[in-house]
Amino acid sequence: MVNASAKVAGPKTGDDSTAIIAQLRDIHARLVKGAALTTGQSSLLTNAIGAYLDALDGGVSPSLDRTIGLRTRGGVSPSRRDALETRDRSILRLWRIVPEWTDVHPVAVSRMMRQSADKYIRSRWLRDRDAITAPPSEPAATWWKILQSGIAIPGQRQLRNILSETNL
């Protein structure tokens, strides 16, 4: 059976899971609407289900994540990868919207963000963590959303790396 990940267009960098997740979201939306799938989407599902059944019939423990091409042995789960990418996009957005940070170099703003996050965690997070909605002001709202997702706010070095990347 052909590996389903081979049917997804895009660069073969090991980060194909982003493209596959985008395809799965589109497939889901089409199925909810009752719309037809594209040929590529039909192939993705057919190959993934076939590989799953082949593994099952071969006595191997099957995994839809693996047969669809989302996870390799020891890899980051698709849901965690999606949460990390959402966190990184939120951090980049925060850099653009907080006036004091907008025109600051990534090295300096990463230090400022980490100080802000530490202050939020020490002073407000214990009170805010059971809230249904995020605080009304930034950057507290972003820190709350990241922490609510179960993902840690990155350290200064990782923040600097996120802010230095332009592909998110």
N, C-alpha and C positions, 0 to 999 in steps of 0.2 A: 504494500500500500504506500502511496506517495505521502510524504510528510506535508501536512496542511500548511505549514508556515511557508513552504516553497511557493504557494499560490498567491501570496500577498505581495503586491508590488512595493518597491522601496529599497533603500540601501540595506545590504546585509551586514549590519554592524553589531548585531547582538541586541540592538534596541528595537527590533522589529515588533516587539510586543505593543508599542504605542500604536503602530499602524494596524495591528490585528485588533486591538481594543477599539480603535476608531471604526473598523469594519464591523465588529460585533455590535457597537452602538447603532450603526446605520442599519444593520440587519434587524435588530430589535425594533427600531422605529418603523421599518418597512412592514414587519410582521404585525405590529400593533395596528397599523393603518390598513392592513390587508393588501399592501402593494407587493408587486413582484420583486424578487431578488435579482441582482445582476448575475451574470454567468460566473464571475469570480467569486461572488458570495456563495452561490450554490456549490461551487467547487470546494471552497473553504469548508463548508459544513459537511459536504459529502465525504471529503477526504478525512476530516477529523473524526467523524462518526465511524467511518470504516476502520481507521487506525485504532480507535477505541475498542471496537468489536473484535478486531484481529488480536489485540492484546488480551482481551477477555477470553477469547477462544483458545489462545496460546497458553493460558494459565498464568499470565502476568497480571499484576495488579494494574488496571488501567487508570489513566488520569486524563480527563478532558483538557485540563490546562496544558499538559504535555503534548497531547495529540493535536491540539489546535495550534501549538507552537508558541504558547505563552510562557512556558516554564521549562527550563532544563534542570538537570539534577543540580541541586545546591543553589539554584537561582533565587532571585527575589520574586515573591509572589506578585501576580498582576495587580491585586488590590493594594498591596504595599507600594509598588512602583507608582501606581496612579495617585495614591495619597502623597507620596514624596514629590511627584511632579506638580501636583496642586499646591503643595506647600511652597515649592520653589517659585511658582508663578505668583503666588500671593506675596512673597517677599520682594520680588521684582516690582510688582504693582505698588507695594508700600513705598519702595524707594522713589517711585514716580510721583506719589501723591502727598507725601509729607514734605511741606515746603522747606524745612530745615535740612532735609536730606537730598533733595532733588539734584542739586549741582555739586554734590560732594563725591569725591573719588571713592571707589569701592573699598579701599583699605580703611579709610577713615569712617565711612558710613557703616561698614561691618562692625566696627568697634562701637559706634553710637547705637546701632540696632541691638547688639548684644547687651549693652548697658540698659537700654530701654526694656528689653525682654526680661532681664534679671530683676529689674525694679518692678515690672508687672507681676512676675511670679511671686516675689516677696510680699508685695503690698496688696494686690487685688485678686490674684488667681484663686486663692482659697475661698474668697467670698463669691467670685463670679462663676466658678466651675460648675455649679448646679443650676445656673441660669439657663433659661430656654433660648434666649437671644444674646447676641454679642453686645458688648458695651457700645455706646453710640459713637465714640470718638476713636480716631486712629492715633497711635498704632495699637492701642489696647484691643480693638476689634479683631485685628489680624492675629495678634498673639493668642487671643481667646479661641479663634477658629482653628488655628494650628494645634493648640493643646487639646481642644475638644475632639479633634480627629484621631488623637492617640499617637500622633507623631511628635517627636521632640523638636523644640526650636533649636536650630543648629548653633554650634559654637562659632566663634569669631572667624576662624580659618575657613570653615565650610560656608559661612555667610559670604565671605569675600569671594570664594569660588563661584557661588551661585550668582552673585552680582557681576562677576567678570564674564560670565557666559551670556551670549546674546541669542542663543537658539531656543529659548523658552518663550 
